[in-house]
Amino acid sequence: MQKFSEEQIKRQDFVDNQIYDLAKRLIPTSIEIEWDIEMIGDIRDTIQHWLVDRYKIVDELEFYP
């Protein structure tokens, strides 16, 4: 199993938290959503597709190690 550096773990946490915060901000009511890594992962995969694969702005490990 691959060991991630502290920096890589921080990057993963940052990306996942930003996605969760974005999803919460997009809800037009005061309804709260729970942390759901499946939802976060689906959104992350889509963002990664656009930023890494399509636009080639960053490589995969820069975006989400």
PDBQT receptor file of N, H, CA, C and O in Angstrom, charges set to zero:
ATOM      1  N   MET A   1       0.831  -1.186   0.000  1.00  0.00    +0.000 N 
ATOM      2  CA  MET A   1       0.000   0.000   0.000  1.00  0.00    +0.000 C 
ATOM      3  C   MET A   1       0.876   1.251   0.000  1.00  0.00    +0.000 C 
ATOM      4  O   MET A   1       1.856   1.338   0.740  1.00  0.00    +0.000 OA
ATOM      5  N   GLN A   2       0.510   2.209  -0.837  1.00  0.00    +0.000 N 
ATOM      6  H   GLN A   2      -0.286   2.137  -1.438  1.00  0.00    +0.000 HD
ATOM      7  CA  GLN A   2       1.294   3.423  -0.965  1.00  0.00    +0.000 C 
ATOM      8  C   GLN A   2       1.120   4.313   0.261  1.00  0.00    +0.000 C 
ATOM      9  O   GLN A   2       0.006   4.519   0.743  1.00  0.00    +0.000 OA
ATOM     10  N   LYS A   3       2.232   4.831   0.753  1.00  0.00    +0.000 N 
ATOM     11  H   LYS A   3       3.137   4.664   0.361  1.00  0.00    +0.000 HD
ATOM     12  CA  LYS A   3       2.198   5.774   1.867  1.00  0.00    +0.000 C 
ATOM     13  C   LYS A   3       2.215   7.189   1.288  1.00  0.00    +0.000 C 
ATOM     14  O   LYS A   3       3.026   7.512   0.420  1.00  0.00    +0.000 OA
ATOM     15  N   PHE A   4       1.318   8.009   1.780  1.00  0.00    +0.000 N 
ATOM     16  H   PHE A   4       0.659   7.747   2.485  1.00  0.00    +0.000 HD
ATOM     17  CA  PHE A   4       1.265   9.388   1.332  1.00  0.00    +0.000 C 
ATOM     18  C   PHE A   4       2.042  10.262   2.291  1.00  0.00    +0.000 C 
ATOM     19  O   PHE A   4       2.067  10.019   3.498  1.00  0.00    +0.000 OA
ATOM     20  N   SER A   5       2.680  11.288   1.736  1.00  0.00    +0.000 N 
ATOM     21  H   SER A   5       2.660  11.486   0.756  1.00  0.00    +0.000 HD
ATOM     22  CA  SER A   5       3.393  12.243   2.582  1.00  0.00    +0.000 C 
ATOM     23  C   SER A   5       2.364  13.119   3.298  1.00  0.00    +0.000 C 
ATOM     24  O   SER A   5       1.191  13.148   2.926  1.00  0.00    +0.000 OA
ATOM     25  N   GLU A   6       2.813  13.817   4.310  1.00  0.00    +0.000 N 
ATOM     26  H   GLU A   6       3.766  13.793   4.612  1.00  0.00    +0.000 HD
ATOM     27  CA  GLU A   6       1.944  14.740   5.049  1.00  0.00    +0.000 C 
ATOM     28  C   GLU A   6       1.374  15.795   4.098  1.00  0.00    +0.000 C 
ATOM     29  O   GLU A   6       0.205  16.168   4.207  1.00  0.00    +0.000 OA
ATOM     30  N   GLU A   7       2.189  16.266   3.182  1.00  0.00    +0.000 N 
ATOM     31  H   GLU A   7       3.138  15.963   3.093  1.00  0.00    +0.000 HD
ATOM     32  CA  GLU A   7       1.749  17.275   2.204  1.00  0.00    +0.000 C 
ATOM     33  C   GLU A   7       0.649  16.709   1.291  1.00  0.00    +0.000 C 
ATOM     34  O   GLU A   7      -0.329  17.398   0.999  1.00  0.00    +0.000 OA
ATOM     35  N   GLN A   8       0.807  15.471   0.845  1.00  0.00    +0.000 N 
ATOM     36  H   GLN A   8       1.602  14.911   1.082  1.00  0.00    +0.000 HD
ATOM     37  CA  GLN A   8      -0.202  14.849  -0.004  1.00  0.00    +0.000 C 
ATOM     38  C   GLN A   8      -1.523  14.650   0.743  1.00  0.00    +0.000 C 
ATOM     39  O   GLN A   8      -2.598  14.867   0.184  1.00  0.00    +0.000 OA
ATOM     40  N   ILE A   9      -1.435  14.243   1.992  1.00  0.00    +0.000 N 
ATOM     41  H   ILE A   9      -0.561  14.067   2.446  1.00  0.00    +0.000 HD
ATOM     42  CA  ILE A   9      -2.641  14.059   2.797  1.00  0.00    +0.000 C 
ATOM     43  C   ILE A   9      -3.345  15.398   3.003  1.00  0.00    +0.000 C 
ATOM     44  O   ILE A   9      -4.571  15.479   2.923  1.00  0.00    +0.000 OA
ATOM     45  N   LYS A  10      -2.567  16.445   3.268  1.00  0.00    +0.000 N 
ATOM     46  H   LYS A  10      -1.571  16.379   3.334  1.00  0.00    +0.000 HD
ATOM     47  CA  LYS A  10      -3.148  17.777   3.423  1.00  0.00    +0.000 C 
ATOM     48  C   LYS A  10      -3.846  18.218   2.135  1.00  0.00    +0.000 C 
ATOM     49  O   LYS A  10      -4.913  18.830   2.186  1.00  0.00    +0.000 OA
ATOM     50  N   ARG A  11      -3.253  17.911   0.988  1.00  0.00    +0.000 N 
ATOM     51  H   ARG A  11      -2.386  17.414   0.946  1.00  0.00    +0.000 HD
ATOM     52  CA  ARG A  11      -3.856  18.281  -0.292  1.00  0.00    +0.000 C 
ATOM     53  C   ARG A  11      -5.171  17.525  -0.488  1.00  0.00    +0.000 C 
ATOM     54  O   ARG A  11      -6.164  18.114  -0.914  1.00  0.00    +0.000 OA
ATOM     55  N   GLN A  12      -5.186  16.238  -0.183  1.00  0.00    +0.000 N 
ATOM     56  H   GLN A  12      -4.380  15.760   0.163  1.00  0.00    +0.000 HD
ATOM     57  CA  GLN A  12      -6.420  15.465  -0.301  1.00  0.00    +0.000 C 
ATOM     58  C   GLN A  12      -7.509  16.033   0.602  1.00  0.00    +0.000 C 
ATOM     59  O   GLN A  12      -8.652  16.199   0.178  1.00  0.00    +0.000 OA
ATOM     60  N   ASP A  13      -7.152  16.328   1.839  1.00  0.00    +0.000 N 
ATOM     61  H   ASP A  13      -6.223  16.193   2.184  1.00  0.00    +0.000 HD
ATOM     62  CA  ASP A  13      -8.113  16.905   2.781  1.00  0.00    +0.000 C 
ATOM     63  C   ASP A  13      -8.626  18.249   2.273  1.00  0.00    +0.000 C 
ATOM     64  O   ASP A  13      -9.820  18.534   2.362  1.00  0.00    +0.000 OA
ATOM     65  N   PHE A  14      -7.726  19.073   1.741  1.00  0.00    +0.000 N 
ATOM     66  H   PHE A  14      -6.756  18.841   1.668  1.00  0.00    +0.000 HD
ATOM     67  CA  PHE A  14      -8.111  20.384   1.224  1.00  0.00    +0.000 C 
ATOM     68  C   PHE A  14      -9.120  20.237   0.087  1.00  0.00    +0.000 C 
ATOM     69  O   PHE A  14     -10.165  20.887   0.097  1.00  0.00    +0.000 OA
ATOM     70  N   VAL A  15      -8.814  19.393  -0.882  1.00  0.00    +0.000 N 
ATOM     71  H   VAL A  15      -7.965  18.865  -0.889  1.00  0.00    +0.000 HD
ATOM     72  CA  VAL A  15      -9.702  19.211  -2.038  1.00  0.00    +0.000 C 
ATOM     73  C   VAL A  15     -11.059  18.683  -1.577  1.00  0.00    +0.000 C 
ATOM     74  O   VAL A  15     -12.094  19.224  -1.965  1.00  0.00    +0.000 OA
ATOM     75  N   ASP A  16     -11.067  17.647  -0.765  1.00  0.00    +0.000 N 
ATOM     76  H   ASP A  16     -10.226  17.207  -0.449  1.00  0.00    +0.000 HD
ATOM     77  CA  ASP A  16     -12.335  17.068  -0.303  1.00  0.00    +0.000 C 
ATOM     78  C   ASP A  16     -13.157  18.081   0.492  1.00  0.00    +0.000 C 
ATOM     79  O   ASP A  16     -14.373  18.164   0.318  1.00  0.00    +0.000 OA
ATOM     80  N   ASN A  17     -12.505  18.848   1.358  1.00  0.00    +0.000 N 
ATOM     81  H   ASN A  17     -11.517  18.780   1.499  1.00  0.00    +0.000 HD
ATOM     82  CA  ASN A  17     -13.223  19.847   2.148  1.00  0.00    +0.000 C 
ATOM     83  C   ASN A  17     -13.768  20.975   1.279  1.00  0.00    +0.000 C 
ATOM     84  O   ASN A  17     -14.873  21.462   1.518  1.00  0.00    +0.000 OA
ATOM     85  N   GLN A  18     -13.006  21.391   0.280  1.00  0.00    +0.000 N 
ATOM     86  H   GLN A  18     -12.109  20.995   0.086  1.00  0.00    +0.000 HD
ATOM     87  CA  GLN A  18     -13.480  22.441  -0.618  1.00  0.00    +0.000 C 
ATOM     88  C   GLN A  18     -14.710  21.977  -1.407  1.00  0.00    +0.000 C 
ATOM     89  O   GLN A  18     -15.653  22.743  -1.605  1.00  0.00    +0.000 OA
ATOM     90  N   ILE A  19     -14.690  20.738  -1.847  1.00  0.00    +0.000 N 
ATOM     91  H   ILE A  19     -13.924  20.116  -1.686  1.00  0.00    +0.000 HD
ATOM     92  CA  ILE A  19     -15.834  20.192  -2.584  1.00  0.00    +0.000 C 
ATOM     93  C   ILE A  19     -17.055  20.112  -1.675  1.00  0.00    +0.000 C 
ATOM     94  O   ILE A  19     -18.156  20.476  -2.087  1.00  0.00    +0.000 OA
ATOM     95  N   TYR A  20     -16.875  19.645  -0.458  1.00  0.00    +0.000 N 
ATOM     96  H   TYR A  20     -15.981  19.349  -0.123  1.00  0.00    +0.000 HD
ATOM     97  CA  TYR A  20     -17.984  19.557   0.491  1.00  0.00    +0.000 C 
ATOM     98  C   TYR A  20     -18.552  20.948   0.786  1.00  0.00    +0.000 C 
ATOM     99  O   TYR A  20     -19.769  21.133   0.804  1.00  0.00    +0.000 OA
ATOM    100  N   ASP A  21     -17.671  21.920   1.014  1.00  0.00    +0.000 N 
ATOM    101  H   ASP A  21     -16.682  21.770   0.999  1.00  0.00    +0.000 HD
ATOM    102  CA  ASP A  21     -18.119  23.288   1.280  1.00  0.00    +0.000 C 
ATOM    103  C   ASP A  21     -18.865  23.870   0.080  1.00  0.00    +0.000 C 
ATOM    104  O   ASP A  21     -19.871  24.560   0.248  1.00  0.00    +0.000 OA
ATOM    105  N   LEU A  22     -18.382  23.599  -1.116  1.00  0.00    +0.000 N 
ATOM    106  H   LEU A  22     -17.565  23.039  -1.253  1.00  0.00    +0.000 HD
ATOM    107  CA  LEU A  22     -19.065  24.077  -2.326  1.00  0.00    +0.000 C 
ATOM    108  C   LEU A  22     -20.464  23.478  -2.420  1.00  0.00    +0.000 C 
ATOM    109  O   LEU A  22     -21.429  24.192  -2.692  1.00  0.00    +0.000 OA
ATOM    110  N   ALA A  23     -20.575  22.196  -2.199  1.00  0.00    +0.000 N 
ATOM    111  H   ALA A  23     -19.791  21.616  -1.978  1.00  0.00    +0.000 HD
ATOM    112  CA  ALA A  23     -21.882  21.531  -2.265  1.00  0.00    +0.000 C 
ATOM    113  C   ALA A  23     -22.835  22.149  -1.245  1.00  0.00    +0.000 C 
ATOM    114  O   ALA A  23     -24.004  22.380  -1.554  1.00  0.00    +0.000 OA
ATOM    115  N   LYS A  24     -22.352  22.418  -0.040  1.00  0.00    +0.000 N 
ATOM    116  H   LYS A  24     -21.402  22.230   0.212  1.00  0.00    +0.000 HD
ATOM    117  CA  LYS A  24     -23.202  23.031   0.988  1.00  0.00    +0.000 C 
ATOM    118  C   LYS A  24     -23.635  24.438   0.583  1.00  0.00    +0.000 C 
ATOM    119  O   LYS A  24     -24.781  24.824   0.816  1.00  0.00    +0.000 OA
ATOM    120  N   ARG A  25     -22.727  25.206  -0.022  1.00  0.00    +0.000 N 
ATOM    121  H   ARG A  25     -21.797  24.892  -0.212  1.00  0.00    +0.000 HD
ATOM    122  CA  ARG A  25     -23.059  26.572  -0.432  1.00  0.00    +0.000 C 
ATOM    123  C   ARG A  25     -24.053  26.602  -1.590  1.00  0.00    +0.000 C 
ATOM    124  O   ARG A  25     -24.780  27.582  -1.754  1.00  0.00    +0.000 OA
ATOM    125  N   LEU A  26     -24.092  25.563  -2.376  1.00  0.00    +0.000 N 
ATOM    126  H   LEU A  26     -23.502  24.767  -2.243  1.00  0.00    +0.000 HD
ATOM    127  CA  LEU A  26     -24.982  25.525  -3.535  1.00  0.00    +0.000 C 
ATOM    128  C   LEU A  26     -26.418  25.182  -3.172  1.00  0.00    +0.000 C 
ATOM    129  O   LEU A  26     -27.320  25.355  -3.993  1.00  0.00    +0.000 OA
ATOM    130  N   ILE A  27     -26.641  24.704  -1.971  1.00  0.00    +0.000 N 
ATOM    131  H   ILE A  27     -25.909  24.564  -1.304  1.00  0.00    +0.000 HD
ATOM    132  CA  ILE A  27     -27.998  24.370  -1.540  1.00  0.00    +0.000 C 
ATOM    133  C   ILE A  27     -28.729  25.681  -1.221  1.00  0.00    +0.000 C 
ATOM    134  O   ILE A  27     -28.278  26.445  -0.367  1.00  0.00    +0.000 OA
ATOM    135  N   PRO A  28     -29.851  25.946  -1.896  1.00  0.00    +0.000 N 
ATOM    136  CA  PRO A  28     -30.523  27.235  -1.731  1.00  0.00    +0.000 C 
ATOM    137  C   PRO A  28     -31.338  27.367  -0.441  1.00  0.00    +0.000 C 
ATOM    138  O   PRO A  28     -31.959  28.406  -0.216  1.00  0.00    +0.000 OA
ATOM    139  N   THR A  29     -31.348  26.361   0.388  1.00  0.00    +0.000 N 
ATOM    140  H   THR A  29     -30.843  25.517   0.205  1.00  0.00    +0.000 HD
ATOM    141  CA  THR A  29     -32.093  26.416   1.645  1.00  0.00    +0.000 C 
ATOM    142  C   THR A  29     -31.136  26.193   2.809  1.00  0.00    +0.000 C 
ATOM    143  O   THR A  29     -29.929  26.042   2.616  1.00  0.00    +0.000 OA
ATOM    144  N   SER A  30     -31.675  26.175   3.988  1.00  0.00    +0.000 N 
ATOM    145  H   SER A  30     -32.655  26.298   4.145  1.00  0.00    +0.000 HD
ATOM    146  CA  SER A  30     -30.837  25.959   5.174  1.00  0.00    +0.000 C 
ATOM    147  C   SER A  30     -30.666  24.482   5.500  1.00  0.00    +0.000 C 
ATOM    148  O   SER A  30     -30.131  24.137   6.554  1.00  0.00    +0.000 OA
ATOM    149  N   ILE A  31     -31.110  23.618   4.613  1.00  0.00    +0.000 N 
ATOM    150  H   ILE A  31     -31.544  23.898   3.757  1.00  0.00    +0.000 HD
ATOM    151  CA  ILE A  31     -30.959  22.173   4.835  1.00  0.00    +0.000 C 
ATOM    152  C   ILE A  31     -29.475  21.816   4.832  1.00  0.00    +0.000 C 
ATOM    153  O   ILE A  31     -28.728  22.215   3.938  1.00  0.00    +0.000 OA
ATOM    154  N   GLU A  32     -29.070  21.071   5.829  1.00  0.00    +0.000 N 
ATOM    155  H   GLU A  32     -29.677  20.747   6.555  1.00  0.00    +0.000 HD
ATOM    156  CA  GLU A  32     -27.680  20.634   5.952  1.00  0.00    +0.000 C 
ATOM    157  C   GLU A  32     -27.503  19.262   5.300  1.00  0.00    +0.000 C 
ATOM    158  O   GLU A  32     -28.390  18.411   5.366  1.00  0.00    +0.000 OA
ATOM    159  N   ILE A  33     -26.358  19.068   4.677  1.00  0.00    +0.000 N 
ATOM    160  H   ILE A  33     -25.638  19.760   4.624  1.00  0.00    +0.000 HD
ATOM    161  CA  ILE A  33     -26.029  17.741   4.158  1.00  0.00    +0.000 C 
ATOM    162  C   ILE A  33     -24.880  17.185   4.998  1.00  0.00    +0.000 C 
ATOM    163  O   ILE A  33     -24.028  17.925   5.491  1.00  0.00    +0.000 OA
ATOM    164  N   GLU A  34     -24.886  15.886   5.142  1.00  0.00    +0.000 N 
ATOM    165  H   GLU A  34     -25.578  15.285   4.742  1.00  0.00    +0.000 HD
ATOM    166  CA  GLU A  34     -23.817  15.225   5.882  1.00  0.00    +0.000 C 
ATOM    167  C   GLU A  34     -22.628  14.988   4.961  1.00  0.00    +0.000 C 
ATOM    168  O   GLU A  34     -22.757  14.941   3.738  1.00  0.00    +0.000 OA
ATOM    169  N   TRP A  35     -21.474  14.842   5.588  1.00  0.00    +0.000 N 
ATOM    170  H   TRP A  35     -21.369  14.880   6.581  1.00  0.00    +0.000 HD
ATOM    171  CA  TRP A  35     -20.258  14.479   4.857  1.00  0.00    +0.000 C 
ATOM    172  C   TRP A  35     -20.514  13.146   4.168  1.00  0.00    +0.000 C 
ATOM    173  O   TRP A  35     -20.881  12.172   4.826  1.00  0.00    +0.000 OA
ATOM    174  N   ASP A  36     -20.328  13.091   2.869  1.00  0.00    +0.000 N 
ATOM    175  H   ASP A  36     -20.031  13.882   2.335  1.00  0.00    +0.000 HD
ATOM    176  CA  ASP A  36     -20.564  11.866   2.100  1.00  0.00    +0.000 C 
ATOM    177  C   ASP A  36     -19.423  11.713   1.103  1.00  0.00    +0.000 C 
ATOM    178  O   ASP A  36     -19.414  12.360   0.055  1.00  0.00    +0.000 OA
ATOM    179  N   ILE A  37     -18.466  10.861   1.429  1.00  0.00    +0.000 N 
ATOM    180  H   ILE A  37     -18.473  10.335   2.280  1.00  0.00    +0.000 HD
ATOM    181  CA  ILE A  37     -17.276  10.722   0.596  1.00  0.00    +0.000 C 
ATOM    182  C   ILE A  37     -17.614  10.181  -0.788  1.00  0.00    +0.000 C 
ATOM    183  O   ILE A  37     -16.877  10.441  -1.739  1.00  0.00    +0.000 OA
ATOM    184  N   GLU A  38     -18.711   9.434  -0.925  1.00  0.00    +0.000 N 
ATOM    185  H   GLU A  38     -19.309   9.223  -0.152  1.00  0.00    +0.000 HD
ATOM    186  CA  GLU A  38     -19.107   8.960  -2.256  1.00  0.00    +0.000 C 
ATOM    187  C   GLU A  38     -19.496  10.145  -3.138  1.00  0.00    +0.000 C 
ATOM    188  O   GLU A  38     -19.068  10.228  -4.290  1.00  0.00    +0.000 OA
ATOM    189  N   MET A  39     -20.308  11.064  -2.600  1.00  0.00    +0.000 N 
ATOM    190  H   MET A  39     -20.655  10.997  -1.665  1.00  0.00    +0.000 HD
ATOM    191  CA  MET A  39     -20.687  12.263  -3.348  1.00  0.00    +0.000 C 
ATOM    192  C   MET A  39     -19.453  13.109  -3.647  1.00  0.00    +0.000 C 
ATOM    193  O   MET A  39     -19.259  13.562  -4.775  1.00  0.00    +0.000 OA
ATOM    194  N   ILE A  40     -18.625  13.319  -2.629  1.00  0.00    +0.000 N 
ATOM    195  H   ILE A  40     -18.783  12.951  -1.712  1.00  0.00    +0.000 HD
ATOM    196  CA  ILE A  40     -17.419  14.127  -2.799  1.00  0.00    +0.000 C 
ATOM    197  C   ILE A  40     -16.522  13.503  -3.863  1.00  0.00    +0.000 C 
ATOM    198  O   ILE A  40     -15.977  14.215  -4.707  1.00  0.00    +0.000 OA
ATOM    199  N   GLY A  41     -16.364  12.192  -3.832  1.00  0.00    +0.000 N 
ATOM    200  H   GLY A  41     -16.806  11.614  -3.146  1.00  0.00    +0.000 HD
ATOM    201  CA  GLY A  41     -15.530  11.494  -4.815  1.00  0.00    +0.000 C 
ATOM    202  C   GLY A  41     -16.071  11.636  -6.229  1.00  0.00    +0.000 C 
ATOM    203  O   GLY A  41     -15.298  11.808  -7.172  1.00  0.00    +0.000 OA
ATOM    204  N   ASP A  42     -17.381  11.567  -6.387  1.00  0.00    +0.000 N 
ATOM    205  H   ASP A  42     -18.008  11.427  -5.621  1.00  0.00    +0.000 HD
ATOM    206  CA  ASP A  42     -17.981  11.733  -7.719  1.00  0.00    +0.000 C 
ATOM    207  C   ASP A  42     -17.716  13.136  -8.262  1.00  0.00    +0.000 C 
ATOM    208  O   ASP A  42     -17.341  13.302  -9.423  1.00  0.00    +0.000 OA
ATOM    209  N   ILE A  43     -17.914  14.132  -7.417  1.00  0.00    +0.000 N 
ATOM    210  H   ILE A  43     -18.218  13.996  -6.475  1.00  0.00    +0.000 HD
ATOM    211  CA  ILE A  43     -17.659  15.511  -7.837  1.00  0.00    +0.000 C 
ATOM    212  C   ILE A  43     -16.175  15.712  -8.127  1.00  0.00    +0.000 C 
ATOM    213  O   ILE A  43     -15.813  16.341  -9.121  1.00  0.00    +0.000 OA
ATOM    214  N   ARG A  44     -15.322  15.178  -7.263  1.00  0.00    +0.000 N 
ATOM    215  H   ARG A  44     -15.616  14.667  -6.455  1.00  0.00    +0.000 HD
ATOM    216  CA  ARG A  44     -13.870  15.286  -7.450  1.00  0.00    +0.000 C 
ATOM    217  C   ARG A  44     -13.447  14.666  -8.765  1.00  0.00    +0.000 C 
ATOM    218  O   ARG A  44     -12.616  15.234  -9.474  1.00  0.00    +0.000 OA
ATOM    219  N   ASP A  45     -14.003  13.511  -9.109  1.00  0.00    +0.000 N 
ATOM    220  H   ASP A  45     -14.678  13.050  -8.533  1.00  0.00    +0.000 HD
ATOM    221  CA  ASP A  45     -13.669  12.853 -10.370  1.00  0.00    +0.000 C 
ATOM    222  C   ASP A  45     -14.032  13.724 -11.566  1.00  0.00    +0.000 C 
ATOM    223  O   ASP A  45     -13.287  13.792 -12.543  1.00  0.00    +0.000 OA
ATOM    224  N   THR A  46     -15.182  14.391 -11.483  1.00  0.00    +0.000 N 
ATOM    225  H   THR A  46     -15.788  14.336 -10.689  1.00  0.00    +0.000 HD
ATOM    226  CA  THR A  46     -15.604  15.265 -12.575  1.00  0.00    +0.000 C 
ATOM    227  C   THR A  46     -14.689  16.476 -12.697  1.00  0.00    +0.000 C 
ATOM    228  O   THR A  46     -14.280  16.841 -13.799  1.00  0.00    +0.000 OA
ATOM    229  N   ILE A  47     -14.368  17.095 -11.570  1.00  0.00    +0.000 N 
ATOM    230  H   ILE A  47     -14.700  16.798 -10.675  1.00  0.00    +0.000 HD
ATOM    231  CA  ILE A  47     -13.456  18.239 -11.594  1.00  0.00    +0.000 C 
ATOM    232  C   ILE A  47     -12.092  17.811 -12.123  1.00  0.00    +0.000 C 
ATOM    233  O   ILE A  47     -11.477  18.512 -12.927  1.00  0.00    +0.000 OA
ATOM    234  N   GLN A  48     -11.632  16.664 -11.666  1.00  0.00    +0.000 N 
ATOM    235  H   GLN A  48     -12.131  16.095 -11.013  1.00  0.00    +0.000 HD
ATOM    236  CA  GLN A  48     -10.335  16.157 -12.119  1.00  0.00    +0.000 C 
ATOM    237  C   GLN A  48     -10.360  15.911 -13.623  1.00  0.00    +0.000 C 
ATOM    238  O   GLN A  48      -9.387  16.216 -14.314  1.00  0.00    +0.000 OA
ATOM    239  N   HIS A  49     -11.438  15.375 -14.129  1.00  0.00    +0.000 N 
ATOM    240  H   HIS A  49     -12.228  15.128 -13.568  1.00  0.00    +0.000 HD
ATOM    241  CA  HIS A  49     -11.560  15.138 -15.574  1.00  0.00    +0.000 C 
ATOM    242  C   HIS A  49     -11.321  16.436 -16.345  1.00  0.00    +0.000 C 
ATOM    243  O   HIS A  49     -10.578  16.459 -17.327  1.00  0.00    +0.000 OA
ATOM    244  N   TRP A  50     -11.958  17.512 -15.890  1.00  0.00    +0.000 N 
ATOM    245  H   TRP A  50     -12.562  17.494 -15.093  1.00  0.00    +0.000 HD
ATOM    246  CA  TRP A  50     -11.848  18.785 -16.600  1.00  0.00    +0.000 C 
ATOM    247  C   TRP A  50     -10.497  19.455 -16.398  1.00  0.00    +0.000 C 
ATOM    248  O   TRP A  50      -9.910  19.946 -17.362  1.00  0.00    +0.000 OA
ATOM    249  N   LEU A  51      -9.997  19.487 -15.189  1.00  0.00    +0.000 N 
ATOM    250  H   LEU A  51     -10.474  19.088 -14.406  1.00  0.00    +0.000 HD
ATOM    251  CA  LEU A  51      -8.740  20.198 -14.924  1.00  0.00    +0.000 C 
ATOM    252  C   LEU A  51      -7.501  19.422 -15.345  1.00  0.00    +0.000 C 
ATOM    253  O   LEU A  51      -6.514  20.012 -15.785  1.00  0.00    +0.000 OA
ATOM    254  N   VAL A  52      -7.550  18.105 -15.212  1.00  0.00    +0.000 N 
ATOM    255  H   VAL A  52      -8.352  17.626 -14.855  1.00  0.00    +0.000 HD
ATOM    256  CA  VAL A  52      -6.381  17.273 -15.520  1.00  0.00    +0.000 C 
ATOM    257  C   VAL A  52      -6.440  16.754 -16.949  1.00  0.00    +0.000 C 
ATOM    258  O   VAL A  52      -5.497  16.937 -17.718  1.00  0.00    +0.000 OA
ATOM    259  N   ASP A  53      -7.539  16.110 -17.306  1.00  0.00    +0.000 N 
ATOM    260  H   ASP A  53      -8.306  15.961 -16.681  1.00  0.00    +0.000 HD
ATOM    261  CA  ASP A  53      -7.619  15.433 -18.604  1.00  0.00    +0.000 C 
ATOM    262  C   ASP A  53      -7.932  16.375 -19.771  1.00  0.00    +0.000 C 
ATOM    263  O   ASP A  53      -7.290  16.311 -20.820  1.00  0.00    +0.000 OA
ATOM    264  N   ARG A  54      -8.910  17.233 -19.581  1.00  0.00    +0.000 N 
ATOM    265  H   ARG A  54      -9.432  17.285 -18.730  1.00  0.00    +0.000 HD
ATOM    266  CA  ARG A  54      -9.359  18.074 -20.689  1.00  0.00    +0.000 C 
ATOM    267  C   ARG A  54      -8.512  19.327 -20.869  1.00  0.00    +0.000 C 
ATOM    268  O   ARG A  54      -7.990  19.578 -21.955  1.00  0.00    +0.000 OA
ATOM    269  N   TYR A  55      -8.375  20.122 -19.792  1.00  0.00    +0.000 N 
ATOM    270  H   TYR A  55      -8.799  19.918 -18.909  1.00  0.00    +0.000 HD
ATOM    271  CA  TYR A  55      -7.646  21.380 -19.903  1.00  0.00    +0.000 C 
ATOM    272  C   TYR A  55      -6.156  21.247 -19.640  1.00  0.00    +0.000 C 
ATOM    273  O   TYR A  55      -5.375  22.130 -19.993  1.00  0.00    +0.000 OA
ATOM    274  N   LYS A  56      -5.762  20.136 -19.018  1.00  0.00    +0.000 N 
ATOM    275  H   LYS A  56      -6.397  19.419 -18.731  1.00  0.00    +0.000 HD
ATOM    276  CA  LYS A  56      -4.353  19.876 -18.707  1.00  0.00    +0.000 C 
ATOM    277  C   LYS A  56      -3.709  21.041 -17.943  1.00  0.00    +0.000 C 
ATOM    278  O   LYS A  56      -2.578  21.437 -18.225  1.00  0.00    +0.000 OA
ATOM    279  N   ILE A  57      -4.454  21.578 -16.970  1.00  0.00    +0.000 N 
ATOM    280  H   ILE A  57      -5.373  21.257 -16.740  1.00  0.00    +0.000 HD
ATOM    281  CA  ILE A  57      -3.973  22.676 -16.139  1.00  0.00    +0.000 C 
ATOM    282  C   ILE A  57      -2.985  22.160 -15.094  1.00  0.00    +0.000 C 
ATOM    283  O   ILE A  57      -1.969  22.800 -14.820  1.00  0.00    +0.000 OA
ATOM    284  N   VAL A  58      -3.286  21.006 -14.515  1.00  0.00    +0.000 N 
ATOM    285  H   VAL A  58      -4.111  20.485 -14.737  1.00  0.00    +0.000 HD
ATOM    286  CA  VAL A  58      -2.422  20.363 -13.529  1.00  0.00    +0.000 C 
ATOM    287  C   VAL A  58      -2.360  18.881 -13.848  1.00  0.00    +0.000 C 
ATOM    288  O   VAL A  58      -3.210  18.357 -14.567  1.00  0.00    +0.000 OA
ATOM    289  N   ASP A  59      -1.347  18.204 -13.309  1.00  0.00    +0.000 N 
ATOM    290  H   ASP A  59      -0.656  18.629 -12.725  1.00  0.00    +0.000 HD
ATOM    291  CA  ASP A  59      -1.348  16.756 -13.500  1.00  0.00    +0.000 C 
ATOM    292  C   ASP A  59      -2.115  16.109 -12.350  1.00  0.00    +0.000 C 
ATOM    293  O   ASP A  59      -2.462  16.764 -11.368  1.00  0.00    +0.000 OA
ATOM    294  N   GLU A  60      -2.367  14.829 -12.491  1.00  0.00    +0.000 N 
ATOM    295  H   GLU A  60      -2.084  14.297 -13.290  1.00  0.00    +0.000 HD
ATOM    296  CA  GLU A  60      -3.216  14.123 -11.545  1.00  0.00    +0.000 C 
ATOM    297  C   GLU A  60      -2.712  14.219 -10.110  1.00  0.00    +0.000 C 
ATOM    298  O   GLU A  60      -3.499  14.451  -9.192  1.00  0.00    +0.000 OA
ATOM    299  N   LEU A  61      -1.414  14.045  -9.909  1.00  0.00    +0.000 N 
ATOM    300  H   LEU A  61      -0.774  13.856 -10.654  1.00  0.00    +0.000 HD
ATOM    301  CA  LEU A  61      -0.860  14.069  -8.551  1.00  0.00    +0.000 C 
ATOM    302  C   LEU A  61      -0.840  15.460  -7.952  1.00  0.00    +0.000 C 
ATOM    303  O   LEU A  61      -0.873  15.607  -6.731  1.00  0.00    +0.000 OA
ATOM    304  N   GLU A  62      -0.786  16.488  -8.796  1.00  0.00    +0.000 N 
ATOM    305  H   GLU A  62      -0.759  16.368  -9.788  1.00  0.00    +0.000 HD
ATOM    306  CA  GLU A  62      -0.882  17.847  -8.275  1.00  0.00    +0.000 C 
ATOM    307  C   GLU A  62      -2.309  18.135  -7.791  1.00  0.00    +0.000 C 
ATOM    308  O   GLU A  62      -2.507  18.782  -6.762  1.00  0.00    +0.000 OA
ATOM    309  N   PHE A  63      -3.295  17.646  -8.547  1.00  0.00    +0.000 N 
ATOM    310  H   PHE A  63      -3.133  17.120  -9.382  1.00  0.00    +0.000 HD
ATOM    311  CA  PHE A  63      -4.671  17.891  -8.181  1.00  0.00    +0.000 C 
ATOM    312  C   PHE A  63      -5.083  17.087  -6.964  1.00  0.00    +0.000 C 
ATOM    313  O   PHE A  63      -5.583  17.643  -5.986  1.00  0.00    +0.000 OA
ATOM    314  N   TYR A  64      -4.877  15.792  -7.021  1.00  0.00    +0.000 N 
ATOM    315  H   TYR A  64      -4.471  15.341  -7.816  1.00  0.00    +0.000 HD
ATOM    316  CA  TYR A  64      -5.298  14.905  -5.923  1.00  0.00    +0.000 C 
ATOM    317  C   TYR A  64      -4.368  13.709  -5.872  1.00  0.00    +0.000 C 
ATOM    318  O   TYR A  64      -4.562  12.732  -6.596  1.00  0.00    +0.000 OA
ATOM    319  N   PRO A  65      -3.353  13.784  -5.015  1.00  0.00    +0.000 N 
ATOM    320  CA  PRO A  65      -2.377  12.691  -4.945  1.00  0.00    +0.000 C 
ATOM    321  C   PRO A  65      -2.966  11.374  -4.470  1.00  0.00    +0.000 C 
ATOM    322  O   PRO A  65      -2.250  10.378  -4.369  1.00  0.00    +0.000 OA
TER     323      PRO A  65
